[in-house]
Amino acid sequence: MSNAYDVIIIGSGPGGYVTAIRSAQLGLKTAIVEREHLGGICLNWGCIPTKALLRSAEVLHLAQHPEAYGLKVEGKITADVAAVVKRSRGVSQRLNGGVGFLMKKNKVDVIWGEAKLEAPGKIVVGKSTKAPHQPQHPAPKGVLGEGTYTAKHIIVATGARPRSLPGIEPDGKLIWTYFEAMVPPEMPKSLIVMGSGAIGIEFASFYKTLGADVTVVEVMPNIMPVEDPEISAIARKAMEKQGMKIHTSTKVIKVVKGPNSVAATIEDDKGNKKDITADRMISAVGVVGNIENLGLEKLGIKTDRGCIVIDGYGRTNVPGIYAIGDVAGPPMLAHKAEHEGVICVEHIAGKHVHPMDKSMIPGCTYCHPQVASVGLTEAKAKEAGHQVKVGRFSFGANGKAIALGEDNGLVKTVFDAKTGQLLGAHMVGAEVTELIQGYVVAMNLETTEEELMHTIFPHPTLSEMMKESVLDAYGRALNA
């Protein structure tokens, strides 16, 4: 078998494997290099297994409150943490095998090992070092291995890893990253979560629902700081009602480890300090691109703040070398990586494609209640010089939400007052991570408020709130 390809992708996460499939569809001879597990962090240790954990937490929450639905359950409902984790790992393993099938189906060669850029158009693949979080299933059979490979186009899709703060480095036992948080050997009775982005707040929600005493520490003024403050305030109120302790405008300044606990000193923006002791701490202060040991420096490939610098088509400053996904910078989301990879490889194939508009990338957080958004917040829209019209519609005024017992939430829309352009949509409440795509499609099609108002939404559904929020922006809400 020849070691020469049209396209080689380094990394098989969502960006890498989707790019490989699209490359093969375009008739390009394609290979993908993977050192650890097909599907990358997202499928094996991120997006997918965390959703399996959160689903178990959701079912537990419902089972613990049967009276709210007119039901009676005898005996106490508790969580079997080992079984919850086992189910989550099983979901990942099933999908991991699915990626292997897709590679074979699309005739993408899999090269097993660690790749290094030797020169433009040339990589050397060495033996894969044993990863600290190797899946329990073996590497795919029939894959290629160590050696030198050439390709006209090389795409780096090596993803990212948890960021650590000096003096508060995760140790895998007392201070966890999301790796350890996903497979706890036993349920901690108390937990400190440092950082309230999507990763931190999802784990805070999961462990709180399973019974842990959870404290969240966030350095910014609001939890989920990238979200519209009005939305994050509603989410915070709901979480505090569940018993979660939340400290914003606060940072962890010191951590002392005990035999089986951690003692953290936190300090707010006024200089007030407080000591908190918990069984475990989760460090969720962001991620950093995997740019080390790739040979980037040798080739003179530009990086910035831990990520590879690219243009709108994934091209680096070195011809023939590209980068996509988390390693190419924020937003560090699986769906961004997938779309970025498709744009990159279609451009390589000579297709007429446009650079990605990052303002139309949705963000979803699967805590309880869920949070989802796309586009500009109200404040950001005003900062950008827009005169805005803002619509709001409460879950408490929606029949389906009330019937579901999920009447806490809000849909908020932001329009340009002059043109009717939808600038942003922000949601908190049940199933909003499924609803947000409606607004994403509308923005992509440059839909105006008038067209949204004349769109017929089915009844009774949660999606009706999306139209009502639009109507409210123009003083025309019908059910509020």
N, C-alpha and C positions, 0 to 999 in steps of 0.2 A: 504494500500500500504506500502511495506517495505521501511524503510529508509536506507537500506544497498545497496551499489553499488560496482561495480568493479572500476569505475572511476568517480570522481567528478571534474569538471572544474569550477574554480572561475573566472567569467568574460566571457561575451559573445561577445567580439569584434571579428574581423576577425580570430585571432588566436584561441580564445576560441570556437566559434561555429563551425569552420571547424574541430577542434580537436574532438569536441563532435560527429560530424557526422561520422568522420573516426573511432572513437572508437566504435560507434554503428554498423558500417559496419563490424567491426572485431568481432562482437558477444559479446562485453562487455556491461554489464548493466551500463548505463551512465546517469548522471544528470549534469546540468549546473546551476550555481548560478548567478543571475544578480540582481543588486540593482536599475538599472535606466532605461536602454533601450536596447533591443536586437540589436545586431550589433555594440555596443560600439561606441567609439568616431569616428572611421573611417567612419562608415556608416551614423551616425547621425549628427556629427559635424566636420568631417574632409574630408577624401578622396572624398567621393561621393558628398556631397552638394557643396564643393568648385569647383568641376568640372562642376557642373550645373551652378554656378555663372560665371565661366570662359567661359562657352559656350555662355551664354548671352552676355558677353563682346566681344567675338569673332564675334558673329552675328552683334552686334552694330558696331564694327570696319569695317566690310565689308559693312554694310549699309551706313556708313558715307563716304565711298570712292567708290561710284558706278562708277564714271568716269574711274577708273582704269580698269574696266571690260567692258567699252563701254556702260554703262547703265546710265539712267537719272532718278533721283528720285525727285519728287516735294515736297517741304517743308523740314523742319529740322527734322532729326531723333534724338530722345532723349530717355533716359532710364527712365522707370518707376521703381524706386528702390523697391517700395513695391511689385510690380508684379514680379520682378526678384527674390526677396527673397522668395516670396510665391511659385514660381516654384521650387526653390531649396529645400525648406522644403517639398514640395510635393514629390519630387524624393526620399528624405530620408524616408519619411513615407511609401511610396510604398515598398521600399526595407526592411524596418523594419518588415513589415507584412510578407514579403517573408522569413525572417529568422525564424519567428514564425512557418510558414508552414513547413519549413525544419526540425525544431525540432520535430514537430508532425509526419511528414512523416517518420523520422528515429527513432521514438520511444525514443527520448531523453527527460527525465523529466526536466522541467524548475522549479527551486526553486527561488522564488522571495524574495529578502532580501539581507542583508549584512552578508557575511561569515567571520568567524574568526577560525583560526586553533587552536583547543583545544589540540590535541595530534596527533602524526602520525596516519593517518587513521581515524581521527575524526574531524568534524567541527561543529560549532554552528552557525546557521543562525538567525540573529535578524531582527527586523523590519527595512525596508529601510528608511533612512532619506530622507526628501524631497530634491531632487537635484536642484541646481540653474538653470539648463538648461533642465528641464524635457520636453520631447516632448509633443505636444498638444494632442496626442492620448493616450488612457488609457493603463495600463499594460495588457499583454496577459491574457486571461481568462483560468481558469482551471489549473493554476500553483500551485505548492506546496509553502509553506511559512515557517514561523518561526519554529525552532526545531533543534534537533540534528541529524546529518547524518554521516554515516560511509562509508568509501571506502578504498579498498586496495591501491589505487593510487589517490592522490590529485594533481591536476595541477593548479598552480596559473597563471592566465592570466588576470591580473587586469589593464594592460595598463599603460599609462602615462598621465600627465597633463602638462600644460604650466609652464615653469620655470619663476620665477620672480626675479628681481634684487633688492637688498636693496635700498630703497629710491625711486624706480621707480615701485612700485607694482601696477598692474592693479587694477582699481577701478570699472570697468564695465561701466563707463560713459565717462570719458575723456581719460583714458588709457585702451585700449582694449586688450584682448587676442583674439585668433581666434574665440572663442564663440561669442563675441559681434560683431566682424568684419563681421561675416556671416549674422547677422540680424540687420543691422543698421536701426534705426528708421527714419533716413533721411540721405541724401547724404552729407558727409562733403565736404566743398570746398577745404580744405587742410588737408594733412595727413603726419605724420612722421612715418616711419616704422623702428623700431629698430631691426636689424638682417636681413640678406639676405639669410638665408637658404631657403629651399623649401617653407615653410609656409610664411615667410616674403615676398619673391619675388613674390609669386603667388598673395598675396593680394595687393602688390604694383602694379602689372600688372593689376589686376582687377579694382582697384579704379582709376588708371591713365586712363584706357580706358573709364571709365564712366565719366571722366571729372575732377577728383580731381587733385589738385596740390600736387604731391607726392615727398617726400624726403626720401631717404633710407640711413641709417647710419649703417655701418658694421665695426667691430673692426679689421677684418682680411684684408690683402692687396687686396683681390679679392672678388667680390660678389660670392655667391654660392661657398664658399671656399673649399668644398670637390671635386669640379669639376676640370678638367684639366684647367689650367690658360688660355690657348689659347681659349678654348671654352667659359669660363666665360667672357673673354675680348670681344668676338664677341657679346655675349648677352648684355653686358653692353653698348656697342656702340649703339646697336639697341634700347635699352631702353632710353638712353640719347637722341637719335634722336627723340623718341616719346615725349620728354619733361620731362622725369623723372630726378630728381636731385639725384646724388649718391655720397656719401662720404665714401671712404674706408680708412683703417688704422685709423679709427676714432671711438670714443666712446661717448656715452651720459654720462655726468658727473653730470648733475643736471636737474631737471624738476620742474617747478613752475606751479601750476594749477591756471587758472583763472576761472571766472564764467562759461565760455563756450569755453575755449581754453586751450592749454598747451604751455608753453614756455620752450624750451629745450636748454641747453648749451652743445655744442659738442666740443671735443678737438681731434686734430689729433696727430699723433705720433711725430710731431715736437714741440708740445706744443701750437700750434695755436688754439685759441678758437673762437667760433662763436655762436651767439644766433639765434634760429629758432622758430618761432611761428606758430602753426597750430591749426585747429579745434580739431583734435583728434590725438592720437598716438596709434600705434599697437606695443605691446611688443611681439617680435618673436625671443626670445633668447634661443630657445631650449625647451626641455621637460624633465621631471623628473619622474621616475617610481613611481607608486602608491603602496608603500610598507608599508604605515602606517596602524595601526589598524587591521592587519591581524594575529597578534600573532607570528610573525617571531622571535622576541626576546625571547619569552617564550620557543620556540622549539630550539633556538640556530641556526637558519638558517642564513648562512653567506650572507652579503650584501656588496656591494662595490659601492661607489659614487651614492647612491640612487637606485641601481638595485640589484636584487637577483643574486647571483653567481651560475652558472650551468656548467655542462660539456656538451659534444657534443650531449648528448641525453636528455637534459633538466633536468637532475637529480641535486638536491641540495645536500648539505652535510648531509641531514637527509633522511634516507631511506623512500621511499614511498611518498616523497614530491618533486614535480617538478615545474618548471617555464618555461614559453615561452613568446615570444613577447616582447613588449616594456619594461615590468617590468623586463625582463631578460637581458636588455642591448642592445646597438646599434649593427647594424643599426636599428633604430626604424621605421620600414616600415611594412605595412600591409602584403605584400606578404612574407616577412621574417617570420613574426609571423605565418602565415598559414603553411608554409613549416616546420618550427621548431616544430609546434604542431603535424603535421603528423609524423615526425620522432620520436618524443617523444612517442606518443601513439602506434606506430607500434613497437617500441622497447619494450614497456610495454607488448604488445601482443606476444612477442617472435619472431617477424619478423627480418630478417637479413637486417639491414639498416646501412647506413653510416652517420656519423656526417655531418652537413651542411658545405659546402665550402663557406665561406662568401665572397670570392673573386669573386664569380659568382652571386652575388645578384645585380640586376640592380637598378638604381636610376632614377627617373623621376621627372622633375619639369615642371608644366603646365603653365608657364608664356608665354608671347609672345615676342620673339620666344621661343618655347619649348626647353628644354635641357634634354638629357638622356645619361646615361653612364653605363658601366660595367667594372669591372677589374681595372688594374693599369693605372694611368696616365703615361705620358711619363717620368715625373720627378721621380715618385715612382718606375717605372720599372728600371730606371738607378740606383736609390738608392739601389734597391734590387740586384744589380750586373749584370743585364742583358745588353748585347749588343743589341741594338734595331734597328729595321727598322720601320720607321714611314710613314704612307700613309695619304694623305689628298685629299679630293675632295669637291669642292665648289658647293653649290646649284645653283650658277649662270651658271654652265655648264650643268645642267640637264634639259632636255626638259619638263618634267612633272612639275618641280618646276616653270619654267618660265611661262608655261601655267596657272598654279594656281595663278600666281602673287606673289609667295613666293620664290623669287630667292636669299634670304639672309640666308646663313647658311653654315655649314661645317660638313663633316663626317671625323673623324680622327681615324686611327687604329694604334695600337702599337703591333709589333711582336718581338719575340726573334729572333735575327739575325742568331743564330746557328741552332735552331730546327724548326723554322717556327711556333712556338706556338703563338696563339693569346693571348696576355697578357691583352689587354684592348681595348675598343672602346668608343669613345666620340663624341656626336653629338649635334648640335644646329641648329634649323630650324623647319619648318612645319612638324608636325606629327612624329617627331623623337621618341616620347614616344611609338608609335606603332611599329616603325622600330627596336628599340633596341633589341627586343626579338630574332631577327634573329642571332645577335651576341651572345646572351646568350646561345641559343641552340648550336651554333658552339663551344663555349668554353666548354660547358658541354659534348659534344661528342669528345672533344680533337681534333677538326678539325684543320688542318694545312693550311698555306697560299695556298698550291698547290690545296687542295680540294676546298677551297673557290673560287679560280680562275677558276676552272672547273665546278662550280655551275652555272646553267643558271638562270639568273634573268629576269623576264618579262619586256617588253618594251611597252609603256613608263610608267615607275613608278619611284617614289622616291627611291625605294629600289635599283635601279641600282647603285646609288651612293655608296652603301655599297661595292659592288664588285669593283667599280672603285677605291675606297680608298685602298682596298687590293692590286689591281694592281699597284697603285701609290707607295706603300711601296717598291715595287720591280722594280720600273722604267718601268712599263709596262702599265700605264694608257692609255686608248684608246680615251677618249673624253676630254682631258685636255692638 
